[in-house]
Amino acid sequence: MREPLARPTTAGSLLGLALLLSACAAVSNDGASDSPQGSGPSTGGLSSRLIPAGDAGSAASLSPSSITSSLALDAVHAYCHPTLDFASWINDLHPFLSQQAATVYKTVDPTNVPCTTVTGASRVAQEDPFTMQILVPTDAGEYSVFVHRQEVSSPWAVEQILPVASPAAG
């Protein structure tokens, strides 16, 4: 049986914005990455490293959907840069990806990515304690981001970023 889908609240939106702003402040926008090329795949995204899933302190009041929405938004922001050279693109995207996703996205040519910017707030489409689907609007349509964690105390990481298929005309 499916659980009802979460709807963003004003408090949740403000919390997501605060997480996004704190993540932006923690990362420079000069193309540098906290993951040097060739150092191996990351085990979690920037947002999950800033607020560990099992932290009993300030993170205790944050819902998984707030953390994962921020992570998905950050990941799509890094993904939607088709004009970057491959090394810069993958280094910017890498901190948000799981080990498995990092391997897969090393085969992507960023010049084939149609989006160039995120155009709105992310929203949770489906959620459970270990996997969530977050929808992120871009200038090339909505993207579905799947984030996952192995255990409740594990950090969240992006598994997949896919364009949402347009409904068939009929």
N, C-alpha and C positions, 0 to 999 in steps of 0.2 A: 504494500500500500504506500502510495506517495504521500509525503508530508506537504502541507501547503507551502507555496513559495513565499519567501521572505520579501517584504516590501520595504524599501528604504524609508526611514523616518527622518524628520528634520535633525534630531540628535545624531542619528546614524550618519547622515550626510555631512554634518559638521565634523563628526569624528573622523570620517573618511578624508575630508578636506584637511584636517589637522595632520593626519598620518601622511597624506600626500605631500603637504608642505614640509613636514619634517624630513621626509625622504628626499625631497628636492634640495633641502638645505644641506643634507649629508653627502650629496653627490655633485661633483662639479659638472658643468655642461660643456667642457672643452674636449670631449671625446675620450678622456682618460677613463680608465676602468680600475676598480679595486681588484680585478682578477687579471693578472698578467697573462699574456698569451702563452699557451703551452703549459700552464700550471695545473691543468686538469679541471674537470667540470665542478661547478659549484653544487652544494647540496641544498641551497635554499635561496630565495630572493632577498633583496635588500630589506623589504618591509618585514619579512619574517625574522631577519637577523636583528632588526631594531627592536622588535617586540617578540621575544620567544614565546612559542605557544604555551609552554608550561610555566611561565613566569608567574609567581604568586603575588607580585607587587602590582604596579600600575596596569599591567596587561590583563589582570584578572577581570577588570571591568569591560574589556574589549571583547566583542563577539567575534567568532571566527569569520563571519561574513564581512565584518568591517576590515579585518586584516587582509582577507583574501581579495576583497574588492580593491583595496589600495594596491596590493601586489599585482593584480591583473592590469590595473590602470597603468602602473609603472612599466610593466612588461610590454604592453601594447605601445606605449609612448616610445620605448626603445626600439621596438620592432618596426614601427612606421617611419623609417628613414632610408628610403631607396637610393638616395643620392650619396650616402656614406660609402666609403670603400669597405670591402668585406671585413678586414681586420678590425676597423673601428666599430662597425655594425655588430659583429659577433661579440666583441669585448663589452659593448654597452648592454647587449641582451643577456649575455652569459650569467650575470649574478642572479637573475630571476629564475633560471631554468633548473630543473632536476638534472641529475647526471644523464639519464636516458634522453631527455629532451635536448640537452647540450650536444650530444652526439648527432642527433637528427638535424638540428638547426645548423650544424656546421656544413651541411650539404645544400643549404639554401643560398641562392644568389639574391642579395638584397635589391638588385635592380628590378627583380620580378615582383616585389612587394608593391601593391597598388596604393596603399594608404600613405599619407604623409603627415597626418596629425590626428590626435584624439579630439573629438568635437563635443564631448559631454561627459556626464558622470557615468560610472560603471554601475551595474545592477546585478544582483544575484538572481540567476534563473533557476538553479537547482542546488540543493545543499544537503550534505550529510556530514558526519564527523570527520570523514577522511578525504572526500572529493567534493569540489564545488565547481559549478559552471557559472562563470561571470560573463556578462555581455558588456562590451565596450564599444560605444559609437565612434566611428572615424569618418574622415572625408570620403572614404571608399566604401562605406556601409558598416554594418555592425560586425564585430568580431566576437567569437565565442572563445573564451579562455578557460581551460580546465586546469585547476590547481589541485594538488594532492599532497597528503602527508601519510607516512607509513604508520605512525602511532600518534595518539593524542598529544604527546609531549614533543613530537617531531616538528620541525619548521615546515611551513607550506612552501611548495615550489611549483612553478608552471610546468605542466606536462605538454600542453598543446595550445597553439594559437591558430584559429581557423576562421575564415570569413563565413558568416552566416549565409546560407543559401537563400536566395530570394524565392518567395512562394511562386509556384507555377501559375502562369496565367491560364485562366480557363473559364 
